[in-house]
Amino acid sequence: MAYFLNTNIPNKQKIKFALPQIYGIGLSQAQKICQSMGFSENIRIFELTKIQQIKLIRQIESSGLLIGSDLKRATKIYKTKLLSIHSYRGIRSKQGFPIRGQRTHTNSKTAKKFKNL
């Protein structure tokens, strides 16, 4: 297991599919990072040298992305802000109902499963 930015990543995984395991990096962002670093998308984590690993971490940190606990903290602050100003989205989020206009007759149970606040 490799340890990148507070995330354990399996060594045998391709870098294209390993980077999205870091919270806040998706598949398209991982492809962009691989292209900017000059890595093939088929290279595996254990094939990276220590220098390449350090450069990869610096590239991710310097890209300006919110990742990991910083992203979680920012989304929590944003949700509490919506709730504090009594916006429609904040109230619906607090009640556990769909926020973006979905019907509640049949999917209210699903929305309550994904309740975050």
Residue frames as a rotation matrix with the C-alpha (Angstrom) as fourth column:
MET 1
0.575 0.818 0.000 0.00
0.818 -0.575 0.000 0.00
0.000 0.000 -1.000 0.00
ALA 2
-0.570 -0.669 0.476 1.19
0.654 -0.721 -0.230 3.45
0.497 0.180 0.849 -0.88
TYR 3
0.112 0.558 -0.823 0.22
0.899 -0.410 -0.156 6.39
-0.424 -0.722 -0.547 1.31
PHE 4
-0.695 -0.244 0.676 -0.67
0.581 -0.745 0.328 9.54
0.423 0.620 0.660 -0.67
LEU 5
-0.713 0.397 0.579 -2.27
-0.384 -0.911 0.152 12.58
0.587 -0.114 0.801 0.95
ASN 6
-0.610 0.393 0.688 -3.81
-0.700 0.140 -0.700 10.71
-0.371 -0.909 0.190 3.91
THR 7
0.584 0.791 -0.181 -5.14
-0.780 0.487 -0.392 7.92
-0.222 0.370 0.902 1.66
ASN 8
-0.284 -0.616 0.735 -3.99
-0.271 0.787 0.555 4.33
-0.920 -0.042 -0.390 1.31
ILE 9
0.466 0.349 -0.813 -3.72
-0.866 -0.011 -0.501 3.31
-0.184 0.937 0.297 -2.34
PRO 10
0.738 -0.187 0.649 -3.05
0.123 0.982 0.144 -0.27
-0.664 -0.027 0.747 -3.51
ASN 11
-0.149 -0.941 -0.304 0.36
-0.317 -0.246 0.916 -0.63
-0.937 0.233 -0.262 -5.19
LYS 12
-0.660 -0.180 0.730 -0.81
0.474 0.654 0.590 -2.74
-0.583 0.735 -0.347 -8.11
GLN 13
0.431 0.902 0.032 -3.45
0.644 -0.283 -0.710 -0.27
-0.632 0.327 -0.703 -9.26
LYS 14
-0.142 -0.408 0.902 -2.94
0.915 -0.402 -0.038 1.87
0.378 0.820 0.430 -12.34
ILE 15
-0.842 -0.306 -0.444 -2.30
0.483 -0.794 -0.369 5.51
-0.239 -0.526 0.816 -11.53
LYS 16
-0.767 0.608 0.203 -5.33
-0.230 -0.557 0.798 6.61
0.598 0.565 0.568 -13.54
PHE 17
0.219 0.904 -0.368 -7.62
0.074 0.361 0.930 4.59
0.973 -0.230 0.012 -11.25
ALA 18
-0.142 -0.356 -0.924 -5.61
0.925 0.285 -0.252 5.04
0.353 -0.890 0.289 -8.05
LEU 19
-0.937 -0.302 0.174 -5.69
0.241 -0.922 -0.301 8.85
0.251 -0.241 0.938 -7.87
PRO 20
-0.253 0.902 0.349 -9.52
-0.353 -0.422 0.835 9.06
0.901 0.088 0.426 -7.75
GLN 21
0.189 0.291 -0.938 -9.40
0.714 0.615 0.335 7.22
0.674 -0.733 -0.092 -4.43
ILE 22
-0.825 -0.414 -0.386 -8.13
0.564 -0.656 -0.502 10.47
-0.045 -0.632 0.774 -2.93
TYR 23
0.119 0.958 -0.261 -11.21
0.903 -0.214 -0.372 12.40
-0.412 -0.191 -0.891 -1.79
GLY 24
0.417 0.127 -0.900 -11.71
-0.044 -0.986 -0.159 15.33
-0.908 0.106 -0.405 -4.16
ILE 25
-0.555 -0.595 -0.581 -9.95
-0.673 -0.088 0.734 13.92
-0.488 0.799 -0.351 -7.25
GLY 26
0.547 0.798 0.253 -12.08
-0.391 0.511 -0.765 12.39
-0.740 0.320 0.592 -9.96
LEU 27
0.367 -0.371 0.853 -11.19
0.649 0.759 0.051 10.36
-0.667 0.535 0.519 -13.03
SER 28
0.751 -0.066 0.657 -10.93
0.545 -0.501 -0.672 13.33
0.374 0.863 -0.340 -15.37
GLN 29
0.826 -0.483 0.290 -8.78
-0.561 -0.757 0.336 15.27
0.057 -0.440 -0.896 -12.89
ALA 30
0.442 -0.674 0.592 -6.53
-0.057 0.638 0.768 12.21
-0.895 -0.373 0.243 -12.51
GLN 31
0.514 -0.220 0.829 -6.09
0.837 0.340 -0.429 12.08
-0.187 0.915 0.358 -16.30
LYS 32
0.869 -0.177 0.462 -5.13
0.016 -0.923 -0.384 15.77
0.495 0.341 -0.799 -16.36
ILE 33
0.678 -0.641 0.359 -2.59
-0.593 -0.189 0.783 15.23
-0.434 -0.744 -0.508 -13.59
CYS 34
0.397 -0.517 0.758 -1.09
0.422 0.836 0.349 12.25
-0.815 0.181 0.551 -15.44
GLN 35
0.651 -0.117 0.750 -0.80
0.724 -0.203 -0.659 14.27
0.229 0.972 -0.047 -18.63
SER 36
0.868 -0.321 0.380 0.80
-0.342 -0.939 -0.011 17.25
0.360 -0.120 -0.925 -16.90
MET 37
0.499 -0.701 0.510 3.32
-0.520 0.230 0.823 14.97
-0.694 -0.675 -0.250 -15.16
GLY 38
-0.010 -0.488 -0.873 4.06
-0.985 0.154 -0.074 13.09
0.170 0.859 -0.483 -18.38
PHE 39
-0.624 -0.135 0.769 3.02
-0.428 0.883 -0.192 9.72
-0.654 -0.449 -0.609 -16.94
SER 40
-0.732 0.470 -0.492 1.39
-0.237 0.502 0.832 7.00
0.638 0.726 -0.256 -19.00
GLU 41
0.039 0.834 0.550 -2.06
-0.958 -0.126 0.258 6.19
0.284 -0.537 0.794 -17.66
ASN 42
0.709 0.233 -0.665 -1.06
-0.208 0.971 0.118 2.51
0.674 0.054 0.737 -17.58
ILE 43
-0.437 -0.900 -0.003 1.83
-0.197 0.099 -0.975 2.96
0.878 -0.426 -0.220 -15.13
ARG 44
0.477 0.581 -0.659 1.21
0.476 0.460 0.750 1.37
0.739 -0.671 -0.057 -11.76
ILE 45
0.899 -0.029 0.438 1.82
-0.333 -0.695 0.637 2.90
0.286 -0.718 -0.635 -8.35
PHE 46
0.745 -0.640 0.188 4.66
0.174 0.459 0.871 0.55
-0.644 -0.616 0.453 -7.40
GLU 47
0.357 -0.617 0.701 6.51
0.931 0.170 -0.324 1.48
0.081 0.768 0.635 -10.62
LEU 48
0.780 -0.051 0.623 6.85
0.014 -0.995 -0.100 5.11
0.625 0.087 -0.776 -9.51
THR 49
-0.264 -0.906 -0.332 10.16
0.637 0.094 -0.765 6.11
0.724 -0.414 0.552 -7.97
LYS 50
-0.035 0.194 -0.980 10.29
0.946 -0.310 -0.095 8.10
-0.323 -0.931 -0.173 -4.73
ILE 51
-0.841 -0.335 -0.425 11.17
0.195 -0.920 0.339 11.25
-0.505 0.202 0.839 -6.67
GLN 52
-0.783 0.609 0.128 8.18
0.079 -0.108 0.991 10.75
0.618 0.786 0.036 -8.99
GLN 53
-0.029 0.790 -0.613 5.91
0.901 0.286 0.326 10.19
0.433 -0.543 -0.720 -6.01
ILE 54
-0.307 -0.163 -0.938 7.09
0.703 -0.703 -0.108 13.41
-0.642 -0.692 0.330 -4.37
LYS 55
-0.987 -0.067 -0.147 6.62
-0.053 -0.728 0.684 15.33
-0.153 0.683 0.715 -7.62
LEU 56
-0.509 0.860 -0.041 3.13
0.443 0.302 0.844 13.86
0.738 0.411 -0.535 -7.99
ILE 57
0.065 0.511 -0.857 2.15
0.996 -0.082 0.027 14.97
-0.057 -0.855 -0.515 -4.49
ARG 58
-0.588 -0.344 -0.732 3.56
0.356 -0.923 0.148 18.48
-0.727 -0.174 0.665 -5.11
GLN 59
-0.952 0.271 0.142 1.68
0.063 -0.281 0.958 18.67
0.299 0.921 0.250 -8.43
ILE 60
-0.139 0.953 -0.270 -1.61
0.763 0.277 0.584 17.79
0.631 -0.125 -0.766 -6.71
GLU 61
0.041 0.120 -0.992 -1.02
0.903 -0.430 -0.014 20.25
-0.428 -0.895 -0.126 -3.87
SER 62
-0.721 -0.408 -0.560 0.01
0.187 -0.893 0.410 23.08
-0.667 0.191 0.720 -6.20
SER 63
-0.758 0.467 0.455 -2.97
0.548 0.077 0.833 22.57
0.354 0.881 -0.314 -8.52
GLY 64
-0.850 0.413 0.327 -5.20
-0.494 -0.841 -0.221 24.46
0.183 -0.349 0.919 -6.11
LEU 65
-0.137 0.818 -0.558 -7.66
-0.080 0.553 0.830 21.60
0.987 0.159 -0.010 -5.63
LEU 66
-0.092 0.197 0.976 -9.42
-0.995 -0.053 -0.083 21.18
0.035 -0.979 0.201 -2.33
ILE 67
-0.024 0.028 -0.999 -8.84
-0.278 0.960 0.034 17.57
0.960 0.279 -0.015 -1.33
GLY 68
-0.549 -0.238 -0.801 -9.40
0.507 0.667 -0.546 15.37
0.664 -0.706 -0.245 1.69
SER 69
-0.203 0.453 -0.868 -10.38
0.962 -0.074 -0.263 16.96
-0.184 -0.888 -0.421 4.96
ASP 70
-0.853 -0.115 -0.508 -10.15
0.070 -0.992 0.108 20.49
-0.517 0.056 0.854 3.52
LEU 71
-0.796 0.591 -0.133 -12.87
-0.225 -0.085 0.971 19.69
0.562 0.802 0.200 0.99
LYS 72
-0.251 0.711 -0.657 -15.04
0.772 0.556 0.307 18.01
0.584 -0.431 -0.688 3.62
ARG 73
-0.457 0.017 -0.889 -14.67
0.729 -0.566 -0.386 21.04
-0.509 -0.825 0.246 5.89
ALA 74
-0.954 0.062 -0.293 -15.53
-0.202 -0.857 0.474 23.45
-0.222 0.511 0.830 3.05
THR 75
-0.574 0.796 -0.191 -18.69
0.065 0.277 0.959 21.55
0.816 0.538 -0.211 2.09
LYS 76
-0.188 0.496 -0.848 -19.80
0.958 0.283 -0.047 21.37
0.216 -0.821 -0.529 5.73
ILE 77
-0.688 -0.112 -0.717 -19.29
0.367 -0.906 -0.210 25.14
-0.626 -0.408 0.665 6.12
TYR 78
-0.929 0.348 -0.123 -21.24
-0.282 -0.455 0.845 25.74
0.238 0.820 0.521 2.90
LYS 79
-0.346 0.843 -0.412 -24.16
0.475 0.536 0.698 23.60
0.809 0.046 -0.586 4.09
THR 80
-0.216 0.255 -0.942 -24.28
0.952 -0.160 -0.261 25.29
-0.218 -0.954 -0.208 7.49
LYS 81
-0.909 -0.110 -0.402 -24.21
0.034 -0.981 0.192 28.68
-0.415 0.160 0.895 5.75
LEU 82
-0.714 0.697 -0.068 -27.23
-0.084 0.012 0.996 27.68
0.695 0.717 0.050 3.66
LEU 83
-0.091 0.684 -0.723 -29.02
0.826 0.458 0.329 26.60
0.557 -0.567 -0.607 6.81
SER 84
-0.486 -0.164 -0.858 -28.10
0.766 -0.553 -0.328 29.74
-0.421 -0.817 0.394 8.76
ILE 85
-0.934 0.163 -0.319 -29.55
-0.269 -0.906 0.327 32.09
-0.235 0.391 0.890 6.13
HIS 86
-0.256 0.897 0.360 -32.73
-0.047 0.361 -0.931 29.98
-0.966 -0.255 -0.050 6.03
SER 87
-0.534 0.049 -0.844 -32.49
-0.837 -0.168 0.520 29.28
-0.116 0.985 0.131 2.32
TYR 88
0.559 0.809 -0.182 -34.79
-0.829 0.543 -0.131 26.76
-0.007 0.224 0.974 0.70
ARG 89
0.317 -0.522 -0.792 -31.89
-0.283 0.745 -0.604 24.41
0.905 0.416 0.089 -0.02
GLY 90
-0.707 -0.633 0.315 -30.66
-0.450 0.060 -0.891 24.61
0.545 -0.772 -0.327 3.57
ILE 91
-0.208 0.733 0.648 -34.06
-0.923 0.073 -0.378 23.85
-0.324 -0.677 0.661 5.05
ARG 92
0.724 0.473 -0.503 -34.70
-0.645 0.723 -0.249 20.95
0.246 0.504 0.828 2.66
SER 93
-0.085 -0.849 -0.522 -31.25
-0.286 0.522 -0.803 19.57
0.954 0.081 -0.287 3.43
LYS 94
-0.738 -0.166 0.655 -31.93
-0.659 -0.037 -0.752 19.74
0.149 -0.986 -0.082 7.18
GLN 95
0.170 0.912 0.374 -35.27
-0.891 0.304 -0.336 17.97
-0.420 -0.277 0.864 6.76
GLY 96
-0.512 -0.460 0.725 -33.69
-0.160 0.881 0.446 15.27
-0.844 0.112 -0.525 4.63
PHE 97
0.578 0.769 0.272 -35.78
0.220 0.174 -0.960 15.94
-0.786 0.615 -0.069 1.54
PRO 98
0.088 -0.525 0.847 -34.59
0.993 0.118 -0.030 16.27
-0.085 0.843 0.531 -2.07
ILE 99
-0.160 -0.288 -0.944 -32.99
0.407 -0.891 0.203 19.66
-0.900 -0.351 0.259 -2.63
ARG 100
-0.829 -0.398 -0.392 -32.96
-0.159 -0.504 0.849 20.09
-0.536 0.766 0.355 -6.38
GLY 101
-0.351 0.796 -0.493 -36.63
-0.908 -0.418 -0.030 19.79
-0.231 0.437 0.869 -7.26
GLN 102
-0.875 0.062 -0.480 -37.07
-0.137 0.920 0.368 16.04
0.464 0.388 -0.796 -7.39
ARG 103
0.145 0.988 0.050 -40.46
-0.487 0.027 0.873 14.60
0.861 -0.151 0.485 -6.54
THR 104
-0.648 -0.371 0.666 -41.02
-0.751 0.164 -0.639 13.42
0.128 -0.914 -0.385 -3.00
HIS 105
0.425 0.899 0.102 -43.93
-0.905 0.421 0.057 11.06
0.008 -0.117 0.993 -3.57
THR 106
0.954 -0.020 -0.299 -41.71
-0.040 0.980 -0.193 8.13
0.297 0.196 0.935 -4.51
ASN 107
0.246 -0.950 -0.193 -38.12
0.449 0.288 -0.846 9.04
0.859 0.121 0.498 -3.68
SER 108
0.570 -0.020 0.822 -38.35
-0.602 -0.690 0.401 10.60
0.559 -0.724 -0.405 -0.27
LYS 109
0.953 -0.224 0.205 -36.94
0.011 0.699 0.715 7.43
-0.303 -0.679 0.668 1.28
THR 110
0.484 -0.808 0.336 -33.93
0.823 0.289 -0.490 7.56
0.298 0.513 0.805 -1.03
ALA 111
0.244 -0.369 0.897 -33.24
-0.029 -0.927 -0.374 11.19
0.969 0.065 -0.237 -0.19
LYS 112
0.774 0.086 0.628 -33.40
-0.606 -0.189 0.773 10.44
0.185 -0.978 -0.094 3.52
LYS 113
0.852 -0.524 0.002 -30.82
0.515 0.838 0.182 7.67
-0.097 -0.154 0.983 3.07
PHE 114
0.045 -0.875 0.481 -28.33
0.857 -0.214 -0.469 10.19
0.514 0.433 0.741 1.72
LYS 115
0.906 0.338 0.256 -29.01
0.152 -0.822 0.549 12.79
0.395 -0.459 -0.796 4.41
ASN 116
0.021 -1.000 0.004 -25.73
0.530 0.007 -0.848 14.53
0.848 0.020 0.530 5.30
LEU 117
-0.421 -0.206 0.883 -26.61
-0.451 -0.797 -0.401 17.01
0.787 -0.567 0.242 8.02
